[in-house]
Amino acid sequence: MNDTGATQCADALIEGWAACSISNTGDAAPAPRQDARFGRDAAAAVGLLTKAGGGAAGFDIAPLDSSGTAITITNGVPASTPSCVHDNVTDLTSERSP
């Protein structure tokens, strides 16, 4: 299952978003075990996530052309407009809406 892409955690003490820590996401915290502290998003934030494609946070996607061939990405920009996007985590491919 893919993560949410969350990069910050809810913090009940400041009533807003903050960096994740044991005090705001630990098992004894008001909002424990938040997604941004665990899983693919957290691993990406500290540089421990290997990806086959691109994408922000824990997402790992590859743009595809109309024949299903991966499109080259240079500096985060696809060489052409993708027809589909392949999610390398779930192995699902979604058609791009015009």
PyMOL commands that place a pseudoatom at each C-alpha (Angstrom):
pseudoatom trace, name=CA, resn=MET, resi=1, chain=A, elem=C, hetatm=0, pos=[0.000, 0.000, 0.000]
pseudoatom trace, name=CA, resn=ASN, resi=2, chain=A, elem=C, hetatm=0, pos=[1.235, 3.474, -0.801]
pseudoatom trace, name=CA, resn=ASP, resi=3, chain=A, elem=C, hetatm=0, pos=[1.731, 6.125, 1.872]
pseudoatom trace, name=CA, resn=THR, resi=4, chain=A, elem=C, hetatm=0, pos=[-0.188, 9.408, 1.942]
pseudoatom trace, name=CA, resn=GLY, resi=5, chain=A, elem=C, hetatm=0, pos=[2.674, 11.743, 1.034]
pseudoatom trace, name=CA, resn=ALA, resi=6, chain=A, elem=C, hetatm=0, pos=[2.402, 13.471, 4.421]
pseudoatom trace, name=CA, resn=THR, resi=7, chain=A, elem=C, hetatm=0, pos=[5.677, 15.070, 5.507]
pseudoatom trace, name=CA, resn=GLN, resi=8, chain=A, elem=C, hetatm=0, pos=[4.557, 16.734, 8.763]
pseudoatom trace, name=CA, resn=CYS, resi=9, chain=A, elem=C, hetatm=0, pos=[2.600, 15.524, 11.777]
pseudoatom trace, name=CA, resn=ALA, resi=10, chain=A, elem=C, hetatm=0, pos=[-0.382, 16.979, 13.591]
pseudoatom trace, name=CA, resn=ASP, resi=11, chain=A, elem=C, hetatm=0, pos=[0.677, 18.426, 16.928]
pseudoatom trace, name=CA, resn=ALA, resi=12, chain=A, elem=C, hetatm=0, pos=[-2.075, 18.824, 19.542]
pseudoatom trace, name=CA, resn=LEU, resi=13, chain=A, elem=C, hetatm=0, pos=[0.096, 21.098, 21.711]
pseudoatom trace, name=CA, resn=ILE, resi=14, chain=A, elem=C, hetatm=0, pos=[0.484, 23.781, 19.039]
pseudoatom trace, name=CA, resn=GLU, resi=15, chain=A, elem=C, hetatm=0, pos=[-2.804, 22.919, 17.299]
pseudoatom trace, name=CA, resn=GLY, resi=16, chain=A, elem=C, hetatm=0, pos=[-1.137, 22.705, 13.916]
pseudoatom trace, name=CA, resn=TRP, resi=17, chain=A, elem=C, hetatm=0, pos=[1.488, 20.914, 11.851]
pseudoatom trace, name=CA, resn=ALA, resi=18, chain=A, elem=C, hetatm=0, pos=[5.037, 20.266, 13.031]
pseudoatom trace, name=CA, resn=ALA, resi=19, chain=A, elem=C, hetatm=0, pos=[8.027, 18.033, 12.481]
pseudoatom trace, name=CA, resn=CYS, resi=20, chain=A, elem=C, hetatm=0, pos=[7.305, 14.509, 13.669]
pseudoatom trace, name=CA, resn=SER, resi=21, chain=A, elem=C, hetatm=0, pos=[8.687, 13.482, 17.045]
pseudoatom trace, name=CA, resn=ILE, resi=22, chain=A, elem=C, hetatm=0, pos=[7.975, 10.986, 19.807]
pseudoatom trace, name=CA, resn=SER, resi=23, chain=A, elem=C, hetatm=0, pos=[6.195, 13.731, 21.767]
pseudoatom trace, name=CA, resn=ASN, resi=24, chain=A, elem=C, hetatm=0, pos=[3.575, 14.313, 19.058]
pseudoatom trace, name=CA, resn=THR, resi=25, chain=A, elem=C, hetatm=0, pos=[3.361, 10.855, 17.428]
pseudoatom trace, name=CA, resn=GLY, resi=26, chain=A, elem=C, hetatm=0, pos=[4.611, 8.379, 20.036]
pseudoatom trace, name=CA, resn=ASP, resi=27, chain=A, elem=C, hetatm=0, pos=[2.270, 5.726, 21.426]
pseudoatom trace, name=CA, resn=ALA, resi=28, chain=A, elem=C, hetatm=0, pos=[1.458, 7.965, 24.457]
pseudoatom trace, name=CA, resn=ALA, resi=29, chain=A, elem=C, hetatm=0, pos=[0.839, 11.111, 22.351]
pseudoatom trace, name=CA, resn=PRO, resi=30, chain=A, elem=C, hetatm=0, pos=[-2.668, 12.536, 21.704]
pseudoatom trace, name=CA, resn=ALA, resi=31, chain=A, elem=C, hetatm=0, pos=[-2.330, 11.556, 18.001]
pseudoatom trace, name=CA, resn=PRO, resi=32, chain=A, elem=C, hetatm=0, pos=[-0.052, 8.479, 17.986]
pseudoatom trace, name=CA, resn=ARG, resi=33, chain=A, elem=C, hetatm=0, pos=[1.656, 6.672, 15.086]
pseudoatom trace, name=CA, resn=GLN, resi=34, chain=A, elem=C, hetatm=0, pos=[1.053, 9.199, 12.305]
pseudoatom trace, name=CA, resn=ASP, resi=35, chain=A, elem=C, hetatm=0, pos=[1.904, 8.301, 8.715]
pseudoatom trace, name=CA, resn=ALA, resi=36, chain=A, elem=C, hetatm=0, pos=[4.557, 11.004, 8.260]
pseudoatom trace, name=CA, resn=ARG, resi=37, chain=A, elem=C, hetatm=0, pos=[6.691, 9.392, 10.986]
pseudoatom trace, name=CA, resn=PHE, resi=38, chain=A, elem=C, hetatm=0, pos=[6.477, 5.807, 9.717]
pseudoatom trace, name=CA, resn=GLY, resi=39, chain=A, elem=C, hetatm=0, pos=[6.610, 3.966, 6.400]
pseudoatom trace, name=CA, resn=ARG, resi=40, chain=A, elem=C, hetatm=0, pos=[7.756, 5.095, 2.959]
pseudoatom trace, name=CA, resn=ASP, resi=41, chain=A, elem=C, hetatm=0, pos=[7.267, 8.842, 3.555]
pseudoatom trace, name=CA, resn=ALA, resi=42, chain=A, elem=C, hetatm=0, pos=[9.481, 8.789, 6.656]
pseudoatom trace, name=CA, resn=ALA, resi=43, chain=A, elem=C, hetatm=0, pos=[12.136, 6.689, 4.913]
pseudoatom trace, name=CA, resn=ALA, resi=44, chain=A, elem=C, hetatm=0, pos=[12.194, 9.122, 1.965]
pseudoatom trace, name=CA, resn=ALA, resi=45, chain=A, elem=C, hetatm=0, pos=[12.553, 12.109, 4.317]
pseudoatom trace, name=CA, resn=VAL, resi=46, chain=A, elem=C, hetatm=0, pos=[15.822, 10.738, 5.713]
pseudoatom trace, name=CA, resn=GLY, resi=47, chain=A, elem=C, hetatm=0, pos=[17.161, 9.426, 2.394]
pseudoatom trace, name=CA, resn=LEU, resi=48, chain=A, elem=C, hetatm=0, pos=[16.620, 5.718, 3.107]
pseudoatom trace, name=CA, resn=LEU, resi=49, chain=A, elem=C, hetatm=0, pos=[14.103, 4.973, 0.341]
pseudoatom trace, name=CA, resn=THR, resi=50, chain=A, elem=C, hetatm=0, pos=[15.214, 3.501, -2.975]
pseudoatom trace, name=CA, resn=LYS, resi=51, chain=A, elem=C, hetatm=0, pos=[12.855, 4.294, -5.855]
pseudoatom trace, name=CA, resn=ALA, resi=52, chain=A, elem=C, hetatm=0, pos=[12.529, 2.801, -9.320]
pseudoatom trace, name=CA, resn=GLY, resi=53, chain=A, elem=C, hetatm=0, pos=[10.895, 5.987, -10.663]
pseudoatom trace, name=CA, resn=GLY, resi=54, chain=A, elem=C, hetatm=0, pos=[10.215, 9.474, -9.338]
pseudoatom trace, name=CA, resn=GLY, resi=55, chain=A, elem=C, hetatm=0, pos=[7.672, 11.198, -7.151]
pseudoatom trace, name=CA, resn=ALA, resi=56, chain=A, elem=C, hetatm=0, pos=[7.505, 13.247, -3.974]
pseudoatom trace, name=CA, resn=ALA, resi=57, chain=A, elem=C, hetatm=0, pos=[7.868, 11.793, -0.473]
pseudoatom trace, name=CA, resn=GLY, resi=58, chain=A, elem=C, hetatm=0, pos=[7.211, 8.019, -0.504]
pseudoatom trace, name=CA, resn=PHE, resi=59, chain=A, elem=C, hetatm=0, pos=[5.531, 7.947, -3.904]
pseudoatom trace, name=CA, resn=ASP, resi=60, chain=A, elem=C, hetatm=0, pos=[7.367, 6.005, -6.632]
pseudoatom trace, name=CA, resn=ILE, resi=61, chain=A, elem=C, hetatm=0, pos=[5.804, 6.587, -10.039]
pseudoatom trace, name=CA, resn=ALA, resi=62, chain=A, elem=C, hetatm=0, pos=[6.837, 6.351, -13.674]
pseudoatom trace, name=CA, resn=PRO, resi=63, chain=A, elem=C, hetatm=0, pos=[5.239, 8.308, -16.545]
pseudoatom trace, name=CA, resn=LEU, resi=64, chain=A, elem=C, hetatm=0, pos=[4.321, 6.171, -19.580]
pseudoatom trace, name=CA, resn=ASP, resi=65, chain=A, elem=C, hetatm=0, pos=[3.612, 7.043, -23.204]
pseudoatom trace, name=CA, resn=SER, resi=66, chain=A, elem=C, hetatm=0, pos=[0.553, 5.753, -25.104]
pseudoatom trace, name=CA, resn=SER, resi=67, chain=A, elem=C, hetatm=0, pos=[2.301, 2.434, -25.857]
pseudoatom trace, name=CA, resn=GLY, resi=68, chain=A, elem=C, hetatm=0, pos=[3.173, 1.834, -22.186]
pseudoatom trace, name=CA, resn=THR, resi=69, chain=A, elem=C, hetatm=0, pos=[6.863, 2.692, -22.544]
pseudoatom trace, name=CA, resn=ALA, resi=70, chain=A, elem=C, hetatm=0, pos=[8.484, 4.635, -19.708]
pseudoatom trace, name=CA, resn=ILE, resi=71, chain=A, elem=C, hetatm=0, pos=[9.161, 8.287, -20.530]
pseudoatom trace, name=CA, resn=THR, resi=72, chain=A, elem=C, hetatm=0, pos=[12.596, 9.678, -19.666]
pseudoatom trace, name=CA, resn=ILE, resi=73, chain=A, elem=C, hetatm=0, pos=[12.627, 12.210, -16.817]
pseudoatom trace, name=CA, resn=THR, resi=74, chain=A, elem=C, hetatm=0, pos=[15.334, 14.868, -16.744]
pseudoatom trace, name=CA, resn=ASN, resi=75, chain=A, elem=C, hetatm=0, pos=[15.596, 17.145, -13.688]
pseudoatom trace, name=CA, resn=GLY, resi=76, chain=A, elem=C, hetatm=0, pos=[12.099, 16.090, -12.627]
pseudoatom trace, name=CA, resn=VAL, resi=77, chain=A, elem=C, hetatm=0, pos=[10.517, 16.927, -16.018]
pseudoatom trace, name=CA, resn=PRO, resi=78, chain=A, elem=C, hetatm=0, pos=[9.187, 14.198, -18.361]
pseudoatom trace, name=CA, resn=ALA, resi=79, chain=A, elem=C, hetatm=0, pos=[10.497, 14.355, -21.954]
pseudoatom trace, name=CA, resn=SER, resi=80, chain=A, elem=C, hetatm=0, pos=[6.892, 14.277, -23.226]
pseudoatom trace, name=CA, resn=THR, resi=81, chain=A, elem=C, hetatm=0, pos=[3.354, 14.422, -21.837]
pseudoatom trace, name=CA, resn=PRO, resi=82, chain=A, elem=C, hetatm=0, pos=[2.519, 11.054, -20.283]
pseudoatom trace, name=CA, resn=SER, resi=83, chain=A, elem=C, hetatm=0, pos=[-0.610, 9.125, -21.294]
pseudoatom trace, name=CA, resn=CYS, resi=84, chain=A, elem=C, hetatm=0, pos=[-0.499, 6.990, -18.152]
pseudoatom trace, name=CA, resn=VAL, resi=85, chain=A, elem=C, hetatm=0, pos=[1.285, 6.837, -14.819]
pseudoatom trace, name=CA, resn=HIS, resi=86, chain=A, elem=C, hetatm=0, pos=[2.564, 3.590, -13.318]
pseudoatom trace, name=CA, resn=ASP, resi=87, chain=A, elem=C, hetatm=0, pos=[2.738, 3.314, -9.517]
pseudoatom trace, name=CA, resn=ASN, resi=88, chain=A, elem=C, hetatm=0, pos=[5.811, 1.208, -8.747]
pseudoatom trace, name=CA, resn=VAL, resi=89, chain=A, elem=C, hetatm=0, pos=[4.603, 0.507, -5.182]
pseudoatom trace, name=CA, resn=THR, resi=90, chain=A, elem=C, hetatm=0, pos=[1.124, -0.853, -5.938]
pseudoatom trace, name=CA, resn=ASP, resi=91, chain=A, elem=C, hetatm=0, pos=[1.931, -1.959, -9.519]
pseudoatom trace, name=CA, resn=LEU, resi=92, chain=A, elem=C, hetatm=0, pos=[-1.202, -0.147, -10.731]
pseudoatom trace, name=CA, resn=THR, resi=93, chain=A, elem=C, hetatm=0, pos=[-1.290, 1.956, -13.895]
pseudoatom trace, name=CA, resn=SER, resi=94, chain=A, elem=C, hetatm=0, pos=[-3.673, 4.897, -14.242]
pseudoatom trace, name=CA, resn=GLU, resi=95, chain=A, elem=C, hetatm=0, pos=[-4.711, 6.659, -17.408]
pseudoatom trace, name=CA, resn=ARG, resi=96, chain=A, elem=C, hetatm=0, pos=[-4.097, 10.402, -17.436]
pseudoatom trace, name=CA, resn=SER, resi=97, chain=A, elem=C, hetatm=0, pos=[-7.234, 12.483, -17.953]
pseudoatom trace, name=CA, resn=PRO, resi=98, chain=A, elem=C, hetatm=0, pos=[-7.065, 15.053, -20.775]
for i in range(1, 98): cmd.bond("trace and resi %d" % i, "trace and resi %d" % (i + 1))
show_as sticks, trace
zoom trace
